[in-house]
Amino acid sequence: MYPLKHTETYYDPYQRLRAIKISPGECCVIDSGELIVTVLGSSVTACIRDSRQRIGGMHHFMVANVSEDQPLNQAMEAMANASMDSFINRLIEMGAEEEYLEAKVFGGGNVLNSLQRANLGASSAQFLMSYLAGRGIPVVAADILDVYPRKVYFFPDTGEVLVKKLKEMKNETVLLREQAYSEWLFAGKLA
């Protein structure tokens, strides 16, 4: 396992596997039979794996822009590119080969519209699709945009992804985490 920042692990009784839960701004790369889980609102996740080596990971992030009709500002674009480059490099360090990488992309819902900023979900999804195309990593599955948060289960060992759209939220935790992450991005506190 090669996590970035803090991750939470638990035993998932439904999948009967050890699960690694990541939050906005985090990623995890593994080469074992574990499960990676996240909950997305306006943010996106890239589930990327090398099917030959059975190494994969998940990166949960968001790009933010002040105005929807302006291009992504250079600082935010540079930060997002560096973050994705770091994630891809972690996959390669663990033994993945870039020419065999494939991606599954999720999220980007218009969930944080209460922030009165640009549609963060659409900006994040557009950035991610463009980044992957630029790296030559094919997107073999996608469930992006819409208005619903999603819970994503990624099995890097097999490449399987389970996605559940959360049409009713029992609590506001995902929204609060993403709002805090968005505010952190806008404040310029880029790690």
Contacts in CASP RR format, 6 or more apart in sequence:
PFRMAT RR
TARGET T0000
AUTHOR 0000-0000-0000
METHOD contacts of the structure
MODEL  1
MYPLKHTETYYDPYQRLRAIKISPGECCVIDSGELIVTVLGSSVTACIRD
SRQRIGGMHHFMVANVSEDQPLNQAMEAMANASMDSFINRLIEMGAEEEY
LEAKVFGGGNVLNSLQRANLGASSAQFLMSYLAGRGIPVVAADILDVYPR
KVYFFPDTGEVLVKKLKEMKNETVLLREQAYSEWLFAGKLA
1 20 0 8 1.000
1 28 0 8 1.000
1 29 0 8 1.000
1 30 0 8 1.000
1 32 0 8 1.000
1 34 0 8 1.000
2 28 0 8 1.000
2 29 0 8 1.000
2 30 0 8 1.000
2 90 0 8 1.000
2 93 0 8 1.000
2 94 0 8 1.000
3 20 0 8 1.000
3 22 0 8 1.000
3 26 0 8 1.000
3 27 0 8 1.000
3 28 0 8 1.000
3 29 0 8 1.000
4 25 0 8 1.000
4 26 0 8 1.000
4 27 0 8 1.000
4 28 0 8 1.000
4 86 0 8 1.000
4 87 0 8 1.000
4 90 0 8 1.000
5 25 0 8 1.000
5 26 0 8 1.000
6 23 0 8 1.000
6 26 0 8 1.000
7 20 0 8 1.000
7 21 0 8 1.000
7 22 0 8 1.000
7 26 0 8 1.000
7 28 0 8 1.000
8 20 0 8 1.000
8 21 0 8 1.000
9 18 0 8 1.000
9 19 0 8 1.000
9 20 0 8 1.000
9 21 0 8 1.000
10 18 0 8 1.000
10 19 0 8 1.000
10 21 0 8 1.000
11 17 0 8 1.000
11 18 0 8 1.000
11 19 0 8 1.000
12 18 0 8 1.000
12 19 0 8 1.000
12 35 0 8 1.000
12 37 0 8 1.000
15 35 0 8 1.000
15 153 0 8 1.000
17 33 0 8 1.000
17 34 0 8 1.000
17 35 0 8 1.000
18 34 0 8 1.000
18 35 0 8 1.000
19 34 0 8 1.000
19 35 0 8 1.000
19 36 0 8 1.000
19 37 0 8 1.000
19 153 0 8 1.000
20 28 0 8 1.000
20 30 0 8 1.000
20 34 0 8 1.000
20 35 0 8 1.000
20 36 0 8 1.000
20 37 0 8 1.000
21 36 0 8 1.000
21 37 0 8 1.000
21 38 0 8 1.000
22 28 0 8 1.000
22 36 0 8 1.000
22 37 0 8 1.000
22 38 0 8 1.000
22 58 0 8 1.000
22 60 0 8 1.000
23 38 0 8 1.000
23 60 0 8 1.000
23 177 0 8 1.000
23 181 0 8 1.000
24 43 0 8 1.000
24 60 0 8 1.000
24 61 0 8 1.000
24 62 0 8 1.000
24 177 0 8 1.000
24 178 0 8 1.000
24 181 0 8 1.000
25 43 0 8 1.000
25 59 0 8 1.000
25 60 0 8 1.000
25 61 0 8 1.000
25 62 0 8 1.000
25 83 0 8 1.000
25 181 0 8 1.000
26 59 0 8 1.000
26 60 0 8 1.000
27 57 0 8 1.000
27 58 0 8 1.000
27 59 0 8 1.000
27 60 0 8 1.000
27 61 0 8 1.000
27 86 0 8 1.000
27 87 0 8 1.000
27 90 0 8 1.000
28 36 0 8 1.000
28 57 0 8 1.000
28 58 0 8 1.000
29 55 0 8 1.000
29 56 0 8 1.000
29 57 0 8 1.000
29 87 0 8 1.000
29 90 0 8 1.000
29 91 0 8 1.000
29 94 0 8 1.000
30 36 0 8 1.000
30 55 0 8 1.000
30 56 0 8 1.000
30 57 0 8 1.000
30 156 0 8 1.000
31 53 0 8 1.000
31 54 0 8 1.000
31 55 0 8 1.000
31 56 0 8 1.000
31 94 0 8 1.000
31 95 0 8 1.000
31 156 0 8 1.000
32 157 0 8 1.000
33 155 0 8 1.000
33 156 0 8 1.000
33 157 0 8 1.000
34 156 0 8 1.000
34 157 0 8 1.000
35 153 0 8 1.000
35 154 0 8 1.000
35 155 0 8 1.000
36 47 0 8 1.000
36 57 0 8 1.000
36 58 0 8 1.000
36 153 0 8 1.000
36 154 0 8 1.000
36 156 0 8 1.000
37 151 0 8 1.000
37 152 0 8 1.000
37 153 0 8 1.000
37 154 0 8 1.000
38 45 0 8 1.000
38 58 0 8 1.000
38 60 0 8 1.000
38 151 0 8 1.000
38 152 0 8 1.000
39 149 0 8 1.000
39 150 0 8 1.000
39 151 0 8 1.000
39 152 0 8 1.000
39 166 0 8 1.000
39 173 0 8 1.000
39 174 0 8 1.000
40 60 0 8 1.000
40 106 0 8 1.000
40 107 0 8 1.000
40 108 0 8 1.000
40 109 0 8 1.000
40 149 0 8 1.000
40 150 0 8 1.000
40 151 0 8 1.000
40 152 0 8 1.000
40 174 0 8 1.000
41 107 0 8 1.000
41 108 0 8 1.000
41 109 0 8 1.000
41 111 0 8 1.000
41 112 0 8 1.000
41 121 0 8 1.000
41 149 0 8 1.000
41 150 0 8 1.000
41 174 0 8 1.000
41 175 0 8 1.000
41 178 0 8 1.000
42 62 0 8 1.000
42 107 0 8 1.000
42 108 0 8 1.000
42 109 0 8 1.000
42 110 0 8 1.000
42 111 0 8 1.000
42 112 0 8 1.000
42 119 0 8 1.000
42 120 0 8 1.000
42 121 0 8 1.000
42 124 0 8 1.000
42 178 0 8 1.000
42 182 0 8 1.000
43 60 0 8 1.000
43 61 0 8 1.000
43 62 0 8 1.000
43 107 0 8 1.000
43 108 0 8 1.000
43 120 0 8 1.000
43 121 0 8 1.000
43 124 0 8 1.000
43 178 0 8 1.000
43 181 0 8 1.000
44 60 0 8 1.000
44 61 0 8 1.000
44 62 0 8 1.000
44 105 0 8 1.000
44 106 0 8 1.000
44 107 0 8 1.000
44 108 0 8 1.000
44 121 0 8 1.000
44 124 0 8 1.000
44 125 0 8 1.000
44 128 0 8 1.000
44 144 0 8 1.000
45 58 0 8 1.000
45 59 0 8 1.000
45 60 0 8 1.000
45 61 0 8 1.000
45 105 0 8 1.000
45 106 0 8 1.000
45 107 0 8 1.000
45 152 0 8 1.000
45 154 0 8 1.000
46 58 0 8 1.000
46 59 0 8 1.000
46 84 0 8 1.000
46 87 0 8 1.000
46 103 0 8 1.000
46 104 0 8 1.000
46 105 0 8 1.000
46 128 0 8 1.000
46 132 0 8 1.000
47 56 0 8 1.000
47 57 0 8 1.000
47 58 0 8 1.000
47 103 0 8 1.000
47 104 0 8 1.000
47 105 0 8 1.000
47 106 0 8 1.000
47 152 0 8 1.000
47 154 0 8 1.000
47 156 0 8 1.000
47 159 0 8 1.000
47 161 0 8 1.000
48 56 0 8 1.000
48 57 0 8 1.000
48 58 0 8 1.000
48 59 0 8 1.000
48 87 0 8 1.000
48 88 0 8 1.000
48 91 0 8 1.000
48 101 0 8 1.000
48 102 0 8 1.000
48 103 0 8 1.000
48 104 0 8 1.000
48 137 0 8 1.000
49 55 0 8 1.000
49 56 0 8 1.000
49 57 0 8 1.000
49 91 0 8 1.000
49 96 0 8 1.000
49 101 0 8 1.000
49 102 0 8 1.000
49 156 0 8 1.000
49 159 0 8 1.000
50 56 0 8 1.000
50 91 0 8 1.000
50 95 0 8 1.000
50 96 0 8 1.000
50 97 0 8 1.000
50 100 0 8 1.000
50 101 0 8 1.000
51 100 0 8 1.000
51 102 0 8 1.000
51 159 0 8 1.000
52 97 0 8 1.000
52 100 0 8 1.000
53 95 0 8 1.000
53 96 0 8 1.000
53 97 0 8 1.000
53 100 0 8 1.000
54 156 0 8 1.000
54 157 0 8 1.000
54 158 0 8 1.000
55 91 0 8 1.000
55 94 0 8 1.000
55 95 0 8 1.000
55 96 0 8 1.000
55 156 0 8 1.000
56 91 0 8 1.000
56 94 0 8 1.000
56 96 0 8 1.000
56 156 0 8 1.000
56 159 0 8 1.000
57 87 0 8 1.000
57 91 0 8 1.000
57 154 0 8 1.000
57 156 0 8 1.000
58 152 0 8 1.000
58 154 0 8 1.000
58 156 0 8 1.000
59 83 0 8 1.000
59 84 0 8 1.000
59 87 0 8 1.000
61 80 0 8 1.000
61 83 0 8 1.000
61 84 0 8 1.000
61 124 0 8 1.000
62 120 0 8 1.000
62 121 0 8 1.000
62 124 0 8 1.000
62 178 0 8 1.000
62 181 0 8 1.000
62 182 0 8 1.000
62 185 0 8 1.000
63 72 0 8 1.000
63 76 0 8 1.000
63 77 0 8 1.000
63 80 0 8 1.000
63 120 0 8 1.000
63 123 0 8 1.000
63 124 0 8 1.000
63 127 0 8 1.000
63 185 0 8 1.000
64 76 0 8 1.000
64 117 0 8 1.000
64 118 0 8 1.000
64 120 0 8 1.000
64 123 0 8 1.000
64 182 0 8 1.000
64 185 0 8 1.000
64 186 0 8 1.000
65 71 0 8 1.000
65 72 0 8 1.000
65 73 0 8 1.000
65 76 0 8 1.000
65 117 0 8 1.000
65 118 0 8 1.000
65 123 0 8 1.000
66 73 0 8 1.000
66 117 0 8 1.000
66 118 0 8 1.000
66 186 0 8 1.000
67 118 0 8 1.000
68 118 0 8 1.000
68 119 0 8 1.000
68 122 0 8 1.000
68 123 0 8 1.000
72 80 0 8 1.000
72 123 0 8 1.000
72 127 0 8 1.000
75 188 0 8 1.000
75 190 0 8 1.000
76 185 0 8 1.000
77 127 0 8 1.000
79 185 0 8 1.000
79 190 0 8 1.000
80 127 0 8 1.000
80 131 0 8 1.000
81 131 0 8 1.000
84 128 0 8 1.000
84 131 0 8 1.000
88 98 0 8 1.000
88 101 0 8 1.000
88 135 0 8 1.000
88 137 0 8 1.000
91 101 0 8 1.000
92 98 0 8 1.000
98 135 0 8 1.000
98 137 0 8 1.000
101 137 0 8 1.000
102 137 0 8 1.000
102 138 0 8 1.000
102 139 0 8 1.000
102 140 0 8 1.000
103 132 0 8 1.000
103 137 0 8 1.000
103 138 0 8 1.000
103 139 0 8 1.000
103 140 0 8 1.000
104 139 0 8 1.000
104 140 0 8 1.000
104 141 0 8 1.000
104 142 0 8 1.000
104 154 0 8 1.000
104 159 0 8 1.000
104 161 0 8 1.000
105 125 0 8 1.000
105 128 0 8 1.000
105 129 0 8 1.000
105 132 0 8 1.000
105 139 0 8 1.000
105 141 0 8 1.000
105 142 0 8 1.000
105 143 0 8 1.000
105 144 0 8 1.000
106 142 0 8 1.000
106 143 0 8 1.000
106 144 0 8 1.000
106 150 0 8 1.000
106 152 0 8 1.000
106 161 0 8 1.000
106 163 0 8 1.000
107 121 0 8 1.000
107 124 0 8 1.000
107 125 0 8 1.000
107 143 0 8 1.000
107 144 0 8 1.000
107 145 0 8 1.000
107 150 0 8 1.000
107 152 0 8 1.000
108 120 0 8 1.000
108 121 0 8 1.000
108 122 0 8 1.000
108 124 0 8 1.000
108 125 0 8 1.000
108 144 0 8 1.000
108 145 0 8 1.000
108 146 0 8 1.000
109 121 0 8 1.000
109 122 0 8 1.000
109 125 0 8 1.000
109 144 0 8 1.000
109 145 0 8 1.000
109 146 0 8 1.000
109 147 0 8 1.000
109 148 0 8 1.000
109 149 0 8 1.000
109 150 0 8 1.000
110 119 0 8 1.000
110 121 0 8 1.000
110 122 0 8 1.000
110 145 0 8 1.000
110 146 0 8 1.000
110 147 0 8 1.000
111 121 0 8 1.000
111 147 0 8 1.000
111 148 0 8 1.000
111 149 0 8 1.000
111 175 0 8 1.000
111 178 0 8 1.000
112 120 0 8 1.000
112 121 0 8 1.000
112 175 0 8 1.000
112 178 0 8 1.000
112 179 0 8 1.000
112 182 0 8 1.000
113 119 0 8 1.000
115 179 0 8 1.000
115 182 0 8 1.000
117 182 0 8 1.000
117 186 0 8 1.000
120 182 0 8 1.000
121 145 0 8 1.000
122 145 0 8 1.000
125 144 0 8 1.000
125 145 0 8 1.000
129 139 0 8 1.000
129 142 0 8 1.000
129 144 0 8 1.000
132 138 0 8 1.000
132 139 0 8 1.000
141 161 0 8 1.000
143 150 0 8 1.000
143 163 0 8 1.000
146 165 0 8 1.000
148 165 0 8 1.000
148 166 0 8 1.000
148 167 0 8 1.000
149 165 0 8 1.000
149 166 0 8 1.000
149 169 0 8 1.000
149 174 0 8 1.000
149 175 0 8 1.000
150 163 0 8 1.000
150 164 0 8 1.000
150 165 0 8 1.000
150 166 0 8 1.000
151 163 0 8 1.000
151 164 0 8 1.000
151 166 0 8 1.000
152 161 0 8 1.000
152 162 0 8 1.000
152 163 0 8 1.000
153 161 0 8 1.000
153 162 0 8 1.000
153 163 0 8 1.000
154 160 0 8 1.000
154 161 0 8 1.000
155 161 0 8 1.000
166 174 0 8 1.000
169 175 0 8 1.000
END
